[in-house]
Amino acid sequence: MKLNFTRVCCPSNFSTFIKPSLCTNLHRPLCSSSLSSSHTSLKPQIPLFLRPPMHSATVSDLQKWHDWAKCLASSVGTTFLDSDNGPDSSLLCRELKWLVEDTIEDHSVLSQMSIENGKRSVRLRAGVEDLYNMWKQRIEERKPFQYIVGCEHWRDLVLSVQEGVLIPRPETELIVDLVADVVSENEDLREGLWADLGTGSGALAVGIGRILGSRGMVIATDLNPIALSVAAFNLQRYGLQDIIELRQGSWFEPLKDVEGNIAGIVSNPPYIPSDNISGLQAEVCRHEPKLALDGGLTGMDYLFHLCNGAASMLKPGGLFIFEVLELITCWK
């Protein structure tokens, strides 16, 4: 899959620019009824690295688990890679290193793992039994590593993610880059109201909110209450409660009170053709929410709806940026 940029200026003057394409996997979408605060009653999964070190184990037991986990990762070889472009042993071993770093409170222990220090007690953010289960899920069930540790590194952020919420992809960072470019040249856009439709983990909303600062405002919508609870955690962690407002509902539905007054809209809707879902990487097709991927027969079902609705929601001179399978299109 490729990711390009196209910019269209309307009504009369028309210009297009294409930036170099990148390989991509996919990203986030969803939505359906009215304004709701139900997401506040849900408790999102706390990322592993933020959990208190309430568990302990001896260095010997931790080393035993690590040796087992590394052996399991090494046994994969290129099987997953050859099957569906999944992770090979090299990547899985790097993930194992990251899992250990997120789990152990005192990182100096990593260089001291030896028989001589075997009886030393180590404080952990997850028990050894939990670590065995986590790594079995990673290898045997192909559960995404981001769901295992409860977070994804995206731009300069570390965002909470969990099952039921699509994992933000690096390619989607380019939408935030585009917004940064346009608001640096246009004060009306910087100080205006923005909307993130199908916010998922809140990645785009948080990224854009940090760019706009106190002069801007972002409304982030999603139907999925799990997604909204995760987004709420992420915006609170980065201190953006006064800049980002979460609303539950379908696409433009929660935005009726601001119709015609939005400076910019961003969205990463479902755009994978239905028949292509089963052929995706096992981590994606088995575990990530299908509603966040499936764009209908041609992958265009939600895109048409967004394009039709954007014109009435944007104020004159407003901007619409969205991600699709082959390109990111920007309408102004």
Backbone torsions as a table, in degrees:
resi	resn	phi	psi	omega
1	MET	NA	149.0	-177.0
2	LYS	-121.4	158.5	178.6
3	LEU	-133.0	117.0	178.5
4	ASN	-125.4	173.6	174.8
5	PHE	-117.7	138.7	169.7
6	THR	-134.1	133.2	178.6
7	ARG	-119.3	129.0	-178.9
8	VAL	-121.0	126.3	179.7
9	CYS	-106.9	125.7	-177.2
10	CYS	-124.5	161.0	8.4
11	PRO	-88.1	-37.9	-168.3
12	SER	-96.6	-46.0	-177.9
13	ASN	-85.7	139.8	-171.8
14	PHE	-132.1	124.2	176.5
15	SER	-139.7	152.1	-177.8
16	THR	-135.5	137.8	170.0
17	PHE	-134.7	142.8	179.5
18	ILE	-118.4	126.9	174.1
19	LYS	-96.6	163.0	-177.9
20	PRO	-55.1	138.9	-178.0
21	SER	-77.4	155.8	178.7
22	LEU	-131.4	155.0	173.5
23	CYS	-75.6	145.3	-178.3
24	THR	-139.7	169.7	172.3
25	ASN	-112.2	-59.7	-178.3
26	LEU	171.3	-164.2	172.3
27	HIS	179.8	-167.5	-158.9
28	ARG	-79.1	152.2	177.0
29	PRO	-159.5	-148.5	172.3
30	LEU	103.8	176.9	167.9
31	CYS	137.8	151.4	174.2
32	SER	-159.8	-58.7	-169.7
33	SER	-110.9	-114.9	-164.9
34	SER	-106.5	178.9	178.4
35	LEU	-61.0	135.5	-176.3
36	SER	-154.5	152.5	175.6
37	SER	-115.8	21.0	-176.5
38	SER	-61.9	-23.5	-178.7
39	HIS	-63.3	-22.7	-177.9
40	THR	-71.4	-19.5	-178.8
41	SER	-87.7	-9.4	179.2
42	LEU	-92.9	142.1	178.9
43	LYS	-104.7	114.5	179.3
44	PRO	-71.1	158.8	175.2
45	GLN	-68.7	129.4	178.4
46	ILE	-79.1	129.7	177.6
47	PRO	-53.3	143.8	-175.7
48	LEU	-55.0	-42.5	-174.9
49	PHE	-69.4	-13.7	178.7
50	LEU	-98.7	-5.3	-177.8
51	ARG	-77.5	149.1	177.8
52	PRO	-69.2	146.8	180.0
53	PRO	-77.7	77.6	-174.6
54	MET	-91.3	-1.4	-177.6
55	HIS	-115.7	164.3	176.9
56	SER	-148.0	157.4	177.3
57	ALA	-158.6	160.5	175.1
58	THR	-78.1	156.1	176.9
59	VAL	-58.5	-36.2	-179.9
60	SER	-62.1	-45.6	179.5
61	ASP	-66.5	-38.6	179.0
62	LEU	-66.7	-41.0	178.2
63	GLN	-63.8	-39.3	179.0
64	LYS	-61.3	-45.3	177.6
65	TRP	-62.4	-44.6	-177.0
66	HIS	-61.7	-41.8	179.5
67	ASP	-63.8	-42.2	178.1
68	TRP	-62.4	-45.6	-177.7
69	ALA	-64.7	-40.5	179.7
70	LYS	-66.8	-38.1	177.9
71	CYS	-63.7	-41.2	179.1
72	LEU	-64.9	-42.4	178.7
73	ALA	-64.3	-42.1	-178.6
74	SER	-66.0	-30.1	-178.6
75	SER	-68.0	-18.1	-178.9
76	VAL	-69.7	-37.0	-177.8
77	GLY	57.9	-125.7	177.8
78	THR	-110.6	17.2	-176.2
79	THR	-57.1	-50.3	-178.9
80	PHE	-67.8	-39.1	-179.9
81	LEU	-61.9	-44.7	-179.6
82	ASP	-69.8	-31.6	-176.3
83	SER	-75.3	-49.2	-174.3
84	ASP	-150.7	26.9	-179.0
85	ASN	66.0	30.0	178.4
86	GLY	-80.0	-172.8	-176.4
87	PRO	-72.8	144.5	172.8
88	ASP	-97.3	-179.5	-176.6
89	SER	-60.0	-36.4	-179.2
90	SER	-61.2	-46.8	179.1
91	LEU	-67.1	-40.5	180.0
92	LEU	-62.9	-37.0	177.3
93	CYS	-67.5	-34.5	174.8
94	ARG	-66.6	-41.2	177.4
95	GLU	-61.8	-38.8	177.7
96	LEU	-60.6	-42.2	177.8
97	LYS	-60.8	-43.5	179.3
98	TRP	-65.7	-37.4	178.7
99	LEU	-62.9	-43.1	178.1
100	VAL	-62.6	-44.0	-179.5
101	GLU	-62.7	-37.7	179.2
102	ASP	-73.0	-25.3	-173.5
103	THR	-87.2	-40.5	-173.6
104	ILE	-85.0	132.5	179.2
105	GLU	-71.1	-46.2	-176.7
106	ASP	-102.0	103.8	-176.0
107	HIS	-69.0	-15.0	178.2
108	SER	-65.3	-20.5	178.8
109	VAL	-62.3	-29.8	-175.8
110	LEU	-59.7	-33.8	-179.2
111	SER	-90.4	-2.0	-176.2
112	GLN	-112.5	4.6	179.7
113	MET	-64.8	113.0	179.9
114	SER	-163.2	169.3	179.3
115	ILE	-62.9	-35.6	-178.1
116	GLU	-63.4	-31.8	-178.2
117	ASN	-101.2	15.9	-171.6
118	GLY	-58.2	-32.5	-176.6
119	LYS	-89.8	-3.8	179.1
120	ARG	-66.0	138.3	179.7
121	SER	-88.3	137.9	-178.2
122	VAL	-120.7	134.6	177.9
123	ARG	-85.6	132.5	-174.2
124	LEU	-127.7	153.9	175.9
125	ARG	-89.6	-7.2	173.9
126	ALA	-147.5	142.9	-179.5
127	GLY	-69.4	160.2	-179.3
128	VAL	-60.7	-40.0	177.4
129	GLU	-60.9	-40.1	176.5
130	ASP	-62.7	-39.0	-179.8
131	LEU	-63.9	-39.9	175.2
132	TYR	-59.6	-46.4	-178.8
133	ASN	-64.7	-41.5	179.3
134	MET	-58.3	-46.9	-175.0
135	TRP	-73.4	-31.0	173.0
136	LYS	-61.8	-43.6	178.3
137	GLN	-62.4	-38.0	-178.9
138	ARG	-65.4	-45.3	-174.4
139	ILE	-86.8	-50.0	-172.8
140	GLU	-79.0	-34.7	-178.7
141	GLU	-102.5	-7.2	-177.2
142	ARG	59.9	33.7	176.6
143	LYS	-66.5	132.3	-178.2
144	PRO	-55.8	139.2	180.0
145	PHE	-58.2	-35.9	-179.5
146	GLN	-62.0	-34.9	176.0
147	TYR	-72.8	-30.5	178.4
148	ILE	-64.2	-48.9	-176.7
149	VAL	-93.6	-9.0	174.6
150	GLY	78.1	20.8	179.6
151	CYS	-157.9	164.4	174.0
152	GLU	-138.3	135.4	174.9
153	HIS	-83.5	120.4	-173.3
154	TRP	-142.0	122.7	-170.1
155	ARG	53.1	-129.1	177.4
156	ASP	-100.5	22.6	-176.4
157	LEU	-112.1	157.4	166.6
158	VAL	-121.3	106.5	-171.5
159	LEU	-100.3	138.6	173.1
160	SER	-68.6	136.1	172.9
161	VAL	-141.2	156.6	176.5
162	GLN	-157.8	170.7	-179.9
163	GLU	-59.0	140.2	-175.1
164	GLY	99.4	-8.9	179.6
165	VAL	-129.9	129.2	-178.6
166	LEU	-65.1	142.9	178.7
167	ILE	-78.5	125.6	179.4
168	PRO	-65.4	138.1	-177.7
169	ARG	-99.8	154.3	178.3
170	PRO	-57.8	-36.4	-177.3
171	GLU	-61.3	-30.7	-178.3
172	THR	-69.8	-17.8	175.1
173	GLU	-58.3	-27.4	-177.0
174	LEU	-64.8	-26.7	175.9
175	ILE	-63.5	-43.4	178.5
176	VAL	-64.6	-38.3	176.9
177	ASP	-60.8	-42.2	177.9
178	LEU	-61.8	-44.9	179.1
179	VAL	-61.5	-42.9	178.8
180	ALA	-58.7	-40.3	179.9
181	ASP	-64.6	-47.2	-173.7
182	VAL	-73.4	-36.2	-178.7
183	VAL	-74.5	-22.1	177.1
184	SER	-69.4	-19.9	-178.6
185	GLU	-106.6	-7.1	-172.8
186	ASN	-141.2	106.6	-178.0
187	GLU	-66.1	-32.4	178.7
188	ASP	-61.8	-39.3	178.2
189	LEU	-72.2	-37.9	-179.9
190	ARG	-65.6	-38.1	-175.6
191	GLU	-95.3	1.3	-176.7
192	GLY	-89.5	-179.3	178.6
193	LEU	-88.2	132.3	177.3
194	TRP	-116.5	155.2	177.5
195	ALA	-131.1	135.9	174.6
196	ASP	-113.5	109.1	-174.9
197	LEU	-93.0	122.3	-175.0
198	GLY	75.0	57.5	-167.8
199	THR	-68.9	-26.6	-179.7
200	GLY	60.8	-121.5	179.6
201	SER	-71.6	-7.5	-177.8
202	GLY	87.0	11.2	-175.0
203	ALA	-55.7	-52.6	-178.7
204	LEU	-64.6	-43.2	-179.1
205	ALA	-61.3	-44.6	179.6
206	VAL	-66.0	-44.8	179.5
207	GLY	-60.4	-44.5	-179.5
208	ILE	-72.6	-38.8	178.4
209	GLY	-59.2	-37.8	178.6
210	ARG	-69.3	-29.1	177.7
211	ILE	-75.9	-43.6	-177.5
212	LEU	-69.0	-37.1	-177.5
213	GLY	69.8	-160.7	-173.7
214	SER	-69.2	-12.8	-178.8
215	ARG	-84.1	-12.9	-177.3
216	GLY	-112.7	178.5	180.0
217	MET	-150.5	138.7	178.5
218	VAL	-126.0	131.1	169.7
219	ILE	-106.1	122.8	-179.3
220	ALA	-111.1	126.3	-177.5
221	THR	-115.6	150.9	171.9
222	ASP	-166.2	148.9	175.5
223	LEU	-78.9	-35.3	-171.0
224	ASN	-73.4	114.4	-179.3
225	PRO	-65.4	-28.7	176.6
226	ILE	-65.5	-44.2	178.4
227	ALA	-60.3	-42.9	-178.5
228	LEU	-65.7	-35.3	178.1
229	SER	-68.3	-37.8	177.3
230	VAL	-68.3	-43.1	178.0
231	ALA	-61.2	-40.0	178.9
232	ALA	-61.6	-41.6	177.5
233	PHE	-60.8	-45.4	-176.8
234	ASN	-67.3	-42.0	-179.2
235	LEU	-70.9	-32.6	176.7
236	GLN	-68.8	-38.5	-179.7
237	ARG	-62.2	-31.8	-180.0
238	TYR	-101.2	13.4	172.9
239	GLY	64.5	38.5	-175.4
240	LEU	-111.4	20.4	-178.4
241	GLN	-59.9	-30.7	-178.3
242	ASP	-84.9	-8.3	-177.5
243	ILE	-108.8	-33.8	-176.5
244	ILE	-111.6	129.4	175.4
245	GLU	-113.4	130.4	178.6
246	LEU	-96.9	134.1	177.3
247	ARG	-133.1	135.9	179.3
248	GLN	-92.7	130.4	178.7
249	GLY	160.5	178.3	-173.6
250	SER	-91.0	110.2	174.3
251	TRP	48.2	-108.3	-176.5
252	PHE	-83.3	-11.7	-172.2
253	GLU	-55.5	-42.6	-180.0
254	PRO	-75.7	1.1	-173.6
255	LEU	-109.2	14.7	-175.7
256	LYS	-59.9	-31.6	-177.7
257	ASP	-74.7	-11.9	179.6
258	VAL	-119.1	18.2	-178.7
259	GLU	-57.7	130.4	179.7
260	GLY	82.2	2.8	-176.6
261	ASN	-122.9	12.6	-177.6
262	ILE	-92.5	128.9	-179.5
263	ALA	-77.4	-37.7	-177.9
264	GLY	-150.9	143.7	177.5
265	ILE	-124.2	134.0	172.3
266	VAL	-125.5	150.4	178.6
267	SER	-160.2	147.2	173.7
268	ASN	-126.6	76.9	-171.3
269	PRO	-79.8	170.4	174.3
270	PRO	-64.4	126.6	-178.2
271	TYR	-137.8	9.7	178.3
272	ILE	-84.9	126.0	175.8
273	PRO	-56.2	139.2	-174.3
274	SER	-51.6	-42.6	-176.6
275	ASP	-69.5	-13.2	-178.5
276	ASN	-91.6	-12.2	-173.8
277	ILE	-60.3	-46.6	-175.5
278	SER	-65.0	-20.0	-179.4
279	GLY	-91.0	0.9	179.3
280	LEU	-74.2	167.4	175.0
281	GLN	-49.9	141.3	-177.4
282	ALA	-57.1	-36.5	178.0
283	GLU	-58.1	-32.4	-177.3
284	VAL	-85.0	-58.0	-171.8
285	CYS	-70.7	-25.6	-179.9
286	ARG	-87.3	-28.9	-167.4
287	HIS	-121.3	-33.4	-177.4
288	GLU	-81.9	150.1	-173.1
289	PRO	-61.9	124.2	-177.6
290	LYS	-61.0	-35.8	-180.0
291	LEU	-63.4	-20.4	178.4
292	ALA	-87.7	-3.9	-176.7
293	LEU	-117.8	-41.5	-167.0
294	ASP	-77.4	110.8	179.9
295	GLY	-98.7	17.4	-180.0
296	GLY	89.0	-172.7	-172.9
297	LEU	-53.3	-45.5	-178.3
298	THR	-103.4	-4.7	-176.0
299	GLY	84.8	3.8	-172.5
300	MET	-107.4	0.2	-172.3
301	ASP	-53.2	-51.2	-176.3
302	TYR	-79.1	-27.5	-179.4
303	LEU	-64.0	-42.1	177.8
304	PHE	-61.5	-42.1	179.9
305	HIS	-62.9	-43.3	-180.0
306	LEU	-65.2	-43.0	-179.8
307	CYS	-64.0	-40.5	-179.7
308	ASN	-66.9	-36.6	-176.0
309	GLY	-84.2	-24.3	-173.7
310	ALA	-62.8	-36.9	-175.2
311	ALA	-59.4	-40.5	-178.1
312	SER	-81.0	-20.2	-177.8
313	MET	-85.8	-30.2	-176.9
314	LEU	-81.6	145.1	171.8
315	LYS	-81.1	164.9	179.5
316	PRO	-53.4	132.7	-178.0
317	GLY	83.1	4.3	-178.9
318	GLY	-70.1	167.8	-172.6
319	LEU	-124.6	140.0	177.2
320	PHE	-129.8	120.2	-179.9
321	ILE	-125.4	128.1	176.8
322	PHE	-143.5	157.9	-178.1
323	GLU	-101.6	138.7	175.5
324	VAL	-133.5	179.4	-173.4
325	LEU	-60.4	-45.4	-175.1
326	GLU	-104.3	-15.8	-177.8
327	LEU	-161.5	160.8	168.8
328	ILE	-101.7	126.7	-177.3
329	THR	-110.8	136.3	-179.0
330	CYS	-122.1	118.3	179.0
331	TRP	-107.4	134.6	177.7
332	LYS	-133.7	NA	NA
